[in-house]
Amino acid sequence: MPTQTEIELQAAAFRRLQKHLMEDRIDVQNIDMMNLAGFCRNCLSRWYQEAAGEKGIEMSKDEARELFYGMTMDEWKTNHQTEASPAKQEAFKTAFAENVGKG
C-alpha cells in the first residue's frame, strides 16, 4: 500500500499533468492525444469520475469534465477545439475502440 508521501507525490504529478494540458499545451487537441497515446483530457476526467465513484462519491461525466477542465466542455470546445480532418476522425474510431472500449 502506498505511503502518504507517495500518494501526495502522485497527486502533485497529476496536478502538474493537468496544468500542462490545460494551460501550457492547450494547442494539443484531444483527438491527437487519443490517436497517439490512447488517452486524452476526457479520459483523465473519466478516470477522476471513476475514482470518485470508488470512494462512494456520485459525480456525473459533465461534473468530472468541468472539474478537470476548469470550465464546461462547451467552453473548452469554443475556446480551444479545432475541426479534425476525416483521417483523424477515422483514426480516432480505432483508438477509442482499442483504449476506451476496453473499459
MISEGU-359973 format. One line per 4 residues: number of its first residue (from 1); their letters; for each residue z, y, x negated of C-alpha. Coordinates in nm, 3 decimals. Example, Ala and Ser with C-alpha at 12.3 -4.5 7.8 and 13.67 -1.06 7.14 Angstrom:
// residues 2
1) AS) 0.780/-0.450/-1.230  0.714/-0.106/-1.367
//
This chain:
// residues 103
1) MPTQ) 0.000/0.000/0.000  -0.090/0.343/-0.137  0.185/0.569/-0.261  0.241/0.908/-0.100
5) TEIE) 0.089/1.072/-0.408  -0.223/0.857/-0.379  -0.254/0.946/-0.010  -0.219/1.317/-0.094
9) LQAA) -0.486/1.290/-0.365  -0.722/1.108/-0.129  -0.665/1.377/0.136  -0.731/1.651/-0.122
13) AFRR) -1.055/1.480/-0.230  -1.163/1.455/0.135  -1.090/1.824/0.192  -1.296/1.912/-0.116
17) LQKH) -1.586/1.697/0.005  -1.563/1.868/0.343  -1.564/2.213/0.180  -1.858/2.114/-0.039
21) LMED) -2.063/2.002/0.262  -1.956/2.282/0.495  -1.957/2.579/0.258  -2.122/2.501/-0.075
25) RIDV) -2.420/2.291/0.040  -2.499/2.392/0.395  -2.863/2.370/0.290  -2.844/1.991/0.272
29) QNID) -2.947/1.853/0.607  -2.761/1.567/0.776  -3.084/1.372/0.815  -3.145/1.390/0.439
33) MMNL) -2.791/1.272/0.366  -2.827/0.985/0.612  -3.164/0.881/0.478  -3.048/0.889/0.115
37) AGFC) -2.681/0.794/0.129  -2.632/0.619/0.462  -2.382/0.873/0.592  -2.371/1.238/0.692
41) RNCL) -2.135/1.502/0.824  -2.142/1.339/1.167  -2.034/1.009/1.012  -1.744/1.183/0.841
45) SRWY) -1.636/1.338/1.170  -1.668/0.996/1.340  -1.451/0.839/1.071  -1.199/1.119/1.132
49) QEAA) -1.206/1.033/1.504  -1.165/0.662/1.429  -0.867/0.731/1.201  -0.707/0.938/1.476
53) GEKG) -0.761/0.652/1.721  -0.590/0.411/1.483  -0.288/0.641/1.498  -0.296/0.647/1.878
57) IEMS) -0.441/0.999/1.892  -0.713/1.043/2.150  -0.999/1.252/2.019  -1.348/1.290/2.159
61) KDEA) -1.659/1.287/1.942  -1.707/1.658/2.012  -1.345/1.737/1.921  -1.376/1.545/1.593
65) RELF) -1.700/1.719/1.507  -1.554/2.061/1.579  -1.253/1.983/1.360  -1.476/1.865/1.074
69) YGMT) -1.746/2.131/1.107  -1.509/2.416/1.188  -1.744/2.505/1.475  -1.923/2.336/1.760
73) MDEW) -2.228/2.123/1.693  -2.439/2.374/1.883  -2.321/2.649/1.648  -2.392/2.432/1.341
77) KTNH) -2.739/2.343/1.465  -2.821/2.706/1.545  -2.697/2.835/1.210  -2.791/2.557/0.967
81) QTEA) -3.009/2.278/1.102  -3.381/2.280/1.037  -3.658/2.079/1.200  -3.706/1.735/1.046
85) SPAK) -4.051/1.603/0.971  -4.177/1.297/1.159  -4.143/1.094/0.837  -3.776/1.194/0.801
89) QEAF) -3.713/1.113/1.166  -3.869/0.768/1.122  -3.665/0.701/0.807  -3.354/0.811/0.996
93) KTAF) -3.405/0.536/1.256  -3.382/0.277/0.981  -3.090/0.443/0.802  -2.898/0.479/1.127
97) AENV) -2.955/0.117/1.226  -2.856/-0.010/0.881  -2.544/0.205/0.845  -2.411/0.329/1.177
101) GKG) -2.544/0.041/1.383  -2.331/-0.197/1.177  -2.025/-0.043/1.335
//
